């Protein structure tokens, strides 16, 4: 399957495909929104494959989003930059 092929090519290739799909999604949003749903589906698929390869469960991402509720984006970004 295509998914198995991506896993066999490694995380770098999966990330590359995710980046390609992100660009295609942006182009569809700006130029021709009729393709936006399909490009968005491709983007989400490749993101899910990347998460799976990294051993990251969607629930961990949802928890990270929930932790941001009520926190301004500026404050959240500042908190991340202070950790490094």
Secondary structure as GFF3:
##gff-version 3
##sequence-region A 1 84
A	DSSP	alpha_helix	2	9	.	.	.	ID=ss1
A	DSSP	alpha_helix	11	31	.	.	.	ID=ss2
A	DSSP	three_ten_helix	33	35	.	.	.	ID=ss3
A	DSSP	alpha_helix	36	54	.	.	.	ID=ss4
A	DSSP	alpha_helix	58	67	.	.	.	ID=ss5
A	DSSP	alpha_helix	73	83	.	.	.	ID=ss6
###
